[in-house]
Amino acid sequence: MPLLPFRLHTEPDQIAVRDGVVFVLFLDAQHVDVADAVGRLYDRYLAAIDPTSLEWLWASGDTYKPATPRRRQQFRRRLTAAAAVHWPDERISIKGGCKRYEPGAHRFEYWGAAAAAVVDGEEPPPKPPASTVEIWFPTELPDHIGRAAFTKLLIDLADEVPFASGYCSLAFNLDDWAQGPAAIHITGPAFRHPGMDVHCTWSTALYIETKVRGAYWLTLVGPTAFAALRKPVDEVRATLGAEITVHEMASGIAIEAGDELRPGDLNRGDDLPLVRRVAALLEPVTLLQDLGAFGFAGDPVQSFIDWQRRHTREP
């Protein structure tokens, strides 16, 4: 039985988890320094989709509200350096193709980090979390516009910002508030289908710094992580082989593990060998996150660690 499309209902008329394509960028920078660049990224994203597909907007308070023209304008103004002076720690989201409290087919979410406060007489403050951009696309979009065109769109989006790392993958998409209870139900499918991401961008941002989160269909490696690999681009290409494409970018490289974006299925012997090849290359600069885990069945921390190792351990 095919995995996709995937819909998990926690209530008869309420979707808690749905399949989609997620694109995540981690920025080793404060909100005030990247707000303008993220605003340009958002404009490019809107130009690539039907903007009317974004129906719900969250910019303050604790609930999504209808994305009226006025609220859209306010949303865009917050993605500027001028606004960041007054809002140094930002979190905004706009989504669509869903009910108000469901995960959508489309989404643009930005978390802009502020510098940690300095207190006289104390040790230097901890490094602030990464600022992040998270974008959702419908699962069918890459095939609809063509894989090459979709890859170009992602690279063009990423080129707008100084990313430290990032990735694009099929994913089990769910809202923050549903992550704990819903993730328990997707533990089995997540282990069976290694090409499906279980993203927890909000907690990963606390620990990732300049590392990569793992290997995916498209994996972005920023300048610090790329330098740590101690391999020039030509050697990376030779190591990965001709089936894997390495795109050179302003802020690093993007590694495309073949031309097929698929979930994989360990029960049928599909362990995504190209992605595993990328994982082996990136293992020295990959974050293994044992904090901030949520929702996996059994021992949630150990299950989360095991899931992160899905491309490097034996199937």
N, C-alpha and C positions, 0 to 999 in steps of 0.2 A: 504494500500500500504506500503510495507516495506521501512524503511529508507535507509538501506544499500543494495548495495553500494551507496554512496552519492558523487555527483560531481556538483560543482557550477561553471559555466562558466561566467566570466565577459565579455569575447569576444568569438566569435564562436569557435575559435580554441585554447583558452587559459583557462586552469583550474585555478581557484582562490582558491577554497576550495575542499578538498577531505577527505573522511573518512580514519581513520588509528588508530593505537594504539600508544599512547604517553607514554613515561616513563621519568619522571622528577625527578632530585635529587637536593636539595638545600644544599649547603655546607656552614657552618658558619666558613669560613676560606678564607684566601687570596690565590691568584693564586700561589705565590711562594712556599707556604706551601703544596699545594695539586697537583701541576703540575705532579709530578712523578706518584702519585696515579691515576690521571685521565688518564695518558698515559697507565697505566696497564689496566684500565677499557676499554679504546679504543681498546687495543689489544684483550681483551676478547670478546668485541663486534664483531670485525672483524672475530674472530674464529667461531662465532656463525652464521654468515651470509655468503653469497657469496660476497666477497669483490668487484667483478667486477660490482655488482649492484650499487655501489657508483660512479657516473659519473661526478659530478660537485663539485668543491671545492672553498671555499671562505676563504681566510686567510689574505688578505690585499686588499686595494682598495675598490671599491663599486660594484663589480659584481662577479658572479660565473664564474669560468673558468674550462675547461676540466681537470679532475683529472688524469693527466699524472703521470707515475711512479716517475718522479722527484718531482713534486708538492706533491705527497703523502708522499715522504720521508721528504720534508720540513715541511709538516703538522705535521708528527709524531715528528720531532725534537722540535717543539714548545711546545709539551706536556712533557717538562722536566724541572726540577728545574734549570738546567744550563741556559736554554733559558729564563726562567722567570726572571732571574736577569736583562736581557736586555729588556724584554717585561713584565713589572709587571702587566699590565692590558690587558688581552688577550680576543679575540673573534674570534673563527674559526668555520667553518661549512663545512660538506661534505654531499652530498645527491645524490639520484638516483631514477630511475624509473619515470622520468619526463623530460620535456623540461627545458631549462636553467632557465626560470623565473616562473616555476610552483612549487607548493609544491610536494615533492616526496613521494614515498612509503617508502623509507629508508632515514634516516637522523641521523647524529651525530653532535650535536652542543654544544660547550662549551664556557661559558663566565666566565673568571677568573677575580675576583675583586682584585683591589689594595687597600692598605691602604689610607685613606683620608689624605691629606696634613696637616701638623701641621704648623700654622702661629704664630710667636712670639707675645705675648700680647693678643691673642684672646682666646676664650673659646675652650675647647677640641673639636677636629673635630667630625663630626657626624660619627656614625658607618657606615662602608662601606657596600655596598650591598652584598648579598650572592653570592658566586660563584655557577654556575649552570651547570648541564649536562642535555641535552634534547635529547632523542633518539626516533626515529619513527620506527615503524614496520608496515608491511602490515596487514590489518585487519584480513586476513585469517591465519596468522602465528600461533596464539595460538591453533587453531583447527588443523592445519597441523602437528604440532609437539607434540600436546597434552597439555592440560592445566597444568598438573603437571610439565612437562618438561619446559614449558614457565615460570611458577612461579619460578622454580629453577634457570633458566637463569637470571631472574630479581634480585633475591636475591644474586646470585653470583656476578653480576655486582655491586650491591649496596655495597656489602661487601668489595669492593676494595677501597672505599673512606669513610671518616668520615662524613656521611650525618647528617644533622640536621632534615630533613624531606624529603618526596618525595611521589610519587604516580604513578600508572599506570592506564590508562583508555582508552576506546574508545574516539575518539576525532574528532572534525572538525579541520583538519590540514590546516594551511595557513601560508604563508610567512609574515615576518614583514611588508614589504612595502604594502601589500594588506590588513592589518588587519582592518583599519578604514572602507573603503567602503564595504569590503566583509562581515565583521561581522554584518553589518546592515541586510544583507539578511539571516543570520542564527539565528537571534534573536528568531523567532517563533519556528524553530526546536530545538533550544537549550533549551527553556523552556518546550517544549513538551517531549523531550527525556532526562531525567535527568542523564543518564549514558554517555552522550556525553560531553566531556570536551571542553571548550573554553579557551585554555591556552594563557596566556600573560606572559610568564616566565620572559621576560626582565624587566617588570615593577613590577611584584610580588617580584622579587629579591630585590627591593629597600626597601621593607617593612616587609618581612616575618621573618627576624632574625631566631629565633629557633622555630617558630610556624609551624603548618601544614596548607596547603592551603584549606583543606576540606576533605571530605570522598569520597573514590573511591573504585573501585573493589579491588585494592591493595593499601593500604595506609601505608607509612613508617613513623614511629614516632621515632625521634632521642632521645638521652639520656636526654636532657633538658626538652623537651615536655613530655616525658614519666614520668620523675620524678615529673613534675607539676601535672600529673593526680592523684598522691598519691594512686596508686593502684598497687600491685604486679601483675606479669604476671598471676598467677592463678586466681586472682580476676577479671582481665580483661577478661579472658576466660569465667569465670562463668557469668559475666555481659552480654557478647555478645552471648553466647549460642553455642551449638555444631555445628550449621551450618556454623559458622564463625571460620576460622583457624587463630591462632596467632603464627607466627614464631618468635622465639628468634634469634637475630642477634648480631654481635659484637658491632654495634653502636645503638642498640635500638630494636624495634620490627617491624614486618610487619604484617598487618591485612588483611587477604584475605576474602572478603565478598562473600563466596560461590564459586562454581566451574564454574559459567557461566558468561562470559563477554558479556554483552548485553546492548543495548542503553536504554531500558525501553521505555514506552509510556503511558503518563498520560491519553491520550484519550481512552486507552484500560484498564485502571486501574492498569497498571504496574508501580508502583512508587519505585521499587527497595527496598523492605523493609529491606533487610540485610544491604544495604549501609546506609539506614536511621538509623539503629541501631548503626552502627559505628559512624555516624555523631553526634548522641546524646552523645556518650561517649567522643568524641573528641572536642565537642563544647567549653569547657573552654580553649583549646589551639589552636583554629582555628583562622586564620587571616581573618578579615572582611575588605576587601580592598576597600576604597572609593576614592582612588587617583590612577591615572594612568589607569583609565578605558578608554575604547575606543569602538566606533563603535556600541554599542547597540542602537536599535531604541528607539524613544521617548526621555525620560530623560536618557542619557547614564549612568550617575553615579548611579541613583536610580535603573535603570534596571539591572545594573551590580551587585549592592548589592542584589537585589531580586534574581537574578540568583544564586549568591553564597549561598543563604539561601534555595536553592531548596530542600535540604534533611532534613531541620529542620523545615520548616514551613508546614502548612497543604496543601496538594495537591489541 
